[in-house]
């Protein structure tokens, strides 16, 4: 057997982020060819303890005597793409991720992540330099044993696989491409209809951008709103969404988004993912952000609940498994996918339907800049795998696209770490302040208007100022403190000094804001929701700036989540939902509408794919 297959004889002190999702019992890796002699022998093993390879984890372990041969990390000569077997070995020696977190020291604990439980091999590799997955996004001063430099290697030209031949063929009912909220929701829905589902994720972790969502899920007319006597309804949500999108949205899709939003909230509650907390979001007439009552970030909360349910219901979830081509028949119908497995090579899965739920292209700056030149070189809040693969796959079989130039910059990415500071912080009482110590816009207007205003300020950034009441009421602020990105003072004078802004101006700004809160009217910028005054006893500020955040454009779909081709016809067997599609948000997405879209259109895609004959 080719010894190159014996990759990753990992130990680990696990660094961060993935979940080890069990592969299907039926088959996840290529069957090993018969061999007269096992590759797991002392000669092979100790070669990794000599020379350059001794610097990697396999060599370090063998040299130290903690592992005697390959079987110390590998229980099989075949490595499945999800690397479940190797990670089980790691945990047998080092304990679980939670165990490692208890003994890890440092300003930032890499074993305690917002991305949940993950494979050790996400960061730690046996025969190559280990790389901290955290550093794909964050600028931490973080070292890793036997580590190397981290660089973005996630983009790949899929056209080179046009004539690729599979080494094997599998069959299933439905293939879901992507493991964000849309993909999980679609899979759970299809599984409830008795269908066999395989989910494919190219990254070493599941969750996609959905796992990073900080705000909430927009929904109108819910029982949670009614309990608080909030007079919201789907018509108001429809109008807000169309207005926010500059009325270029597809009204049929927006109507579905609004009308089905309350049912989607109830669907989440039915799988133990209740969103009962209500907050105000930008561009909304009424408070309709729905989040966990615990105050947790909505993204990690939903991702954990959804993946727990999808595994419980029997989906075959595979990480390190990249879809490189859609398979079609003579009529142009989609009949399956070609997959590039990290260890198993190129293989084919035949399916009755394929659901694209692979997200947008916000981490592909070259592609972003081709549609929006002013965003060239701008940082992104997207996870590094958001390269636009699903759009490439769809267009390769004739799919039409819509609104591709509509790319949203989120106005409030935390300076120093690509974490989005949700509108919830401002909705709960925070205000924008520039380097002159003054407010300059309503804190709850639409993201496009807010982004333009912030980019005009000195330094192209600003501060969100808040007090203990907001810190207590918005649990998400805890993450900003953990990241060391919060300036604070026991008085506004102290805070102003920390920010290097005029104290008199800051005090005057806060005093005027508090006066307008008492009046219930923003006489300066027309903010229509105040929450409460900024009174202390402690005062805080975080610096934020705009970042590439969301792609409103994507594949064209109809009301049944079916992908439409350039001739206006349905591509049979191909469905899509979430950020890989266009039409729902128009020229600008309202905060909270993305999670709403993923759940509603994920449900529709799952139902329609399961019903396909």
Secondary structure, DSSP 8 states (H G I E B T S, - for coil): --GGG----------S--------SS-SS------SS-S-SHHHHHHTTSGGGGGSHHHHHHHHTS--SGGGT-SSSS--TT-HHHHHHHHHHH--HHHHHHH--SSS-TTS-TT-S--GGGT--SSS-B--GGGGTB------TTB----------GGGGTT---S-EEE-SEEEE--SHHHHHHHHHHHHTT--EEEE-SSSSS-GGGGG--S-EE-SS-HHHHHTT----HHHHHHHHHHHTTT-S-HHHHHHHHHHHHHHHHHHHHTT----EEE--TT-SS--EEE-TT---HHHHHHHHHHHHHHHTT-EEESSEEEEEEEE-TTS-EEEEEEEETTTEEEEEE-SEEEE-----TT-HHHHHHH-GGGTT--B-S-TT-S-HHHHHHHHTTB-EE-TT-EEEEEEEETTB--B--HHHHHTT-EEE-TTS---S-TTS-HHHHHHHHHTSGGG-EEEEEEHHHHHH-TTHHHHHHTT-EEEESSHHHHHHHHTS-HHHHHHHHHHHHHHHHHT--TTT-----------SSEEEEEEEEEEEEE--EE-B-TT-EEEBTTS-EEEEEEE-GGGB-SSSTTS--TTHHHHHHHHHHHHHHHHHHH--
